[in-house]
Amino acid sequence: GEAIYMAGKAVGGEIGRAFLADVKDLNEFVTKVKGILSDLKVGILKVVSADTEKGKFVIAGDECASCSGTPVTGQPICNFEGGVIAGLLKFFLKKEVKVVEVKCWALGDKTCEFEVTVL
């Protein structure tokens, strides 16, 4: 899982450099990221909550490339998507972040959900 997460994080950073270098505002960032990840078939993201002061975000993903329609295994499996989110947010915030998947199709949930903590 860690290697896949790191690969996703690298991809997220590259997407940031390629498409988001001029974005200054969180709302614009979120809107652009949604479009890019949808175009790339990574999934459809939405921000459930964002507390920039505390450095905590909750991001949900639908139509997730890694797990949509997979059987319940009891383990969250969307390490790549979590890594992409981490890479994108690290690029935008200029701070290291940790992303933990707390809901997943593979856990029996109907969506994937990621908790993000700015370190």
C-alpha positions in Angstrom: 0.0 0.0 0.0 2.7 2.5 0.9 4.5 2.2 -2.5 1.1 2.8 -4.3 0.4 5.7 -2.0 3.8 7.3 -2.8 3.2 6.8 -6.5 -0.1 8.5 -6.3 1.5 11.3 -4.3 4.1 11.8 -7.1 1.3 11.9 -9.7 -0.6 14.4 -7.6 2.4 16.7 -7.4 3.0 16.4 -11.1 -0.7 17.3 -11.8 -0.2 20.3 -9.5 2.8 21.5 -11.4 1.2 20.9 -14.8 -2.2 22.4 -14.2 -2.5 24.3 -11.0 0.6 26.4 -10.7 -1.3 29.7 -10.9 -4.2 28.7 -8.6 -4.2 30.8 -5.3 -7.7 30.2 -3.9 -9.0 27.0 -2.3 -12.3 27.1 -4.1 -10.6 27.5 -7.5 -8.2 24.7 -6.6 -11.0 22.3 -5.7 -13.0 23.1 -8.8 -10.0 22.6 -11.1 -8.9 19.4 -9.3 -12.5 17.9 -9.7 -12.4 18.5 -13.4 -8.9 17.1 -13.9 -9.5 13.9 -11.8 -12.8 13.3 -13.5 -11.1 13.7 -17.0 -8.4 11.3 -15.9 -11.0 8.8 -14.6 -9.4 8.8 -11.1 -12.8 9.6 -9.6 -15.3 12.3 -8.7 -14.1 14.2 -5.6 -16.1 16.4 -3.3 -14.9 18.3 -0.2 -17.1 17.2 2.8 -15.4 19.6 5.2 -12.4 21.9 5.2 -11.0 23.6 8.3 -7.9 25.4 7.0 -7.1 26.8 10.5 -6.9 23.4 12.0 -5.5 21.9 8.9 -8.2 19.2 8.6 -10.1 18.2 5.5 -12.5 15.4 4.7 -12.7 14.5 1.0 -15.2 12.0 -0.5 -14.7 10.2 -3.8 -17.3 8.5 -6.0 -16.6 6.3 -9.1 -13.2 5.6 -7.6 -10.9 3.9 -10.1 -9.4 1.5 -7.6 -12.4 0.1 -5.9 -15.7 1.0 -7.6 -17.8 -2.2 -7.6 -15.2 -4.3 -5.8 -16.2 -6.9 -3.2 -16.0 -6.2 0.5 -12.6 -7.2 1.8 -12.5 -5.4 5.1 -9.5 -3.3 4.0 -9.6 0.1 2.5 -7.8 -0.2 -0.9 -7.6 3.2 -2.5 -4.0 4.0 -1.7 -3.4 5.5 -5.1 -6.2 8.0 -4.8 -5.2 8.9 -1.3 -1.7 9.5 -2.6 -3.0 11.7 -5.4 -5.0 13.8 -2.9 -1.9 14.1 -0.7 0.3 15.2 -3.6 -2.2 17.8 -4.8 -2.8 19.3 -1.4 1.0 19.3 -0.6 1.5 21.2 -3.8 -1.2 23.7 -3.1 -0.6 24.2 0.6 3.2 24.0 0.4 3.0 21.8 3.5 3.3 18.0 4.1 -0.1 16.3 4.5 -1.2 12.8 5.7 -4.2 11.2 4.0 -6.0 8.3 5.6 -8.9 6.5 3.9 -11.7 6.0 6.4 -14.5 4.8 4.1 -14.2 2.5 1.0 -16.3 0.2 -1.2 -14.0 -2.6 0.1 -15.2 -1.8 3.6 -18.8 -2.0 2.5 -19.3 1.8 2.2 -21.0 3.3 -0.8 -18.3 6.0 -1.2 -14.7 6.5 -0.4 -13.7 9.0 2.2 -10.3 10.4 3.0 -9.3 12.3 6.2 -6.5 14.8 5.5 -4.3 16.2 8.2 -1.8 19.0 7.4 1.4 18.2 9.3 
